[in-house]
């Protein structure tokens, strides 16, 4: 999926962020892992600021992204 920044805001479009949230959202623990991981990986404070190319890859392979986020947050528990 090709994702582009909204030229007016410089962030991902709301529809893309909602789609990402449906794919990788969950309980509070998982959401914290996701937010910690995107802050570490891209310096993004929330899903609006994930780079477009990364957002496209997350949409394409959400399970891989969640595995990476969980491995970052809880390296002692391999998923």
C-alpha positions, 0 to 999 in steps of 0.5 A, spaced: 500 500 500 502 506 498 502 511 503 503 519 503 503 524 508 498 529 508 501 535 505 497 540 509 499 537 516 505 533 514 502 527 518 499 521 515 492 521 513 487 520 519 484 514 515 491 511 514 492 512 522 485 509 523 487 503 519 494 502 522 490 502 529 485 497 527 491 492 525 496 493 531 491 496 536 489 492 542 489 492 550 493 497 553 499 493 554 500 492 546 498 499 545 504 501 549 509 496 546 507 499 539 508 506 542 514 505 545 517 501 539 515 507 534 518 512 538 525 508 539 525 506 531 522 512 528 522 518 533 514 518 532 510 520 538 504 516 535 501 513 529 500 520 525 508 520 525 510 514 522 514 514 516 509 513 510 514 507 507 514 504 514 506 505 515 505 501 508 509 495 511 506 495 517 499 495 513 502 489 509 505 485 514 502 487 521 504 481 525 511 482 523 510 489 526 507 486 532 512 481 533 518 486 532 514 491 537 513 485 542 521 483 542 523 490 543 519 491 549 519 484 552 526 481 549 526 476 554 519 473 551 520 471 544 514 471 540 
